[in-house]
């Protein structure tokens, strides 16, 4: 994100609110959020548990719908899309990485990735995707034969194999120790730099923000602060 020209907006989020109703109780997860997400940037959404990070990510990714406000993806109005249109949006444009890997135990790393390549329009091969996250030597191993960090990198390979425009990562290191988590973050940074994918990582770990182009902090469903880093700090240089 060093170009002097105005960056292209991939998502335009305006006045976004989300209320969850549980019987008589209402929980306001988002309160009038305005945010642009730009092409090719690595954005970190930072905040404590309950700040609204996951709700925002789920709405941007077409997994949830807002109570009010709008989300546009390029020229598509997501907030007025039908369920089938949201399914098509997720399939064609978005890769997801979650805290838990959700790999199929009876399939090898290659086969787990091929589940996506078989339905994508223009996929890379499973071999290419696994090489990009440093797992060429583990391609025919089953999840039980892989460490937690390796399993998460298989999940990243699966998410990127369809060449998504956007990679959304929800606490991707939350279940990992610091050293293993750093390896996973290096894989995410590599994807961003190699494929020029727009990447959003949500976390409560402030150190992770230093690997980003831009950092947006949420608190109580609102954007509390936003700043742009002068440069991405290499993951291996970050002091955890």
Secondary structure as GFF3:
##gff-version 3
##sequence-region A 1 240
A	DSSP	beta_strand	9	22	.	.	.	ID=ss1
A	DSSP	beta_strand	25	38	.	.	.	ID=ss2
A	DSSP	beta_strand	42	46	.	.	.	ID=ss3
A	DSSP	alpha_helix	53	60	.	.	.	ID=ss4
A	DSSP	beta_strand	68	73	.	.	.	ID=ss5
A	DSSP	beta_strand	76	77	.	.	.	ID=ss6
A	DSSP	three_ten_helix	78	80	.	.	.	ID=ss7
A	DSSP	alpha_helix	83	93	.	.	.	ID=ss8
A	DSSP	beta_strand	94	97	.	.	.	ID=ss9
A	DSSP	alpha_helix	109	117	.	.	.	ID=ss10
A	DSSP	alpha_helix	126	132	.	.	.	ID=ss11
A	DSSP	three_ten_helix	136	138	.	.	.	ID=ss12
A	DSSP	three_ten_helix	143	145	.	.	.	ID=ss13
A	DSSP	alpha_helix	148	160	.	.	.	ID=ss14
A	DSSP	beta_strand	166	170	.	.	.	ID=ss15
A	DSSP	alpha_helix	178	195	.	.	.	ID=ss16
A	DSSP	beta_strand	198	203	.	.	.	ID=ss17
A	DSSP	three_ten_helix	206	211	.	.	.	ID=ss18
A	DSSP	beta_strand	214	219	.	.	.	ID=ss19
A	DSSP	beta_strand	222	228	.	.	.	ID=ss20
A	DSSP	three_ten_helix	235	237	.	.	.	ID=ss21
###
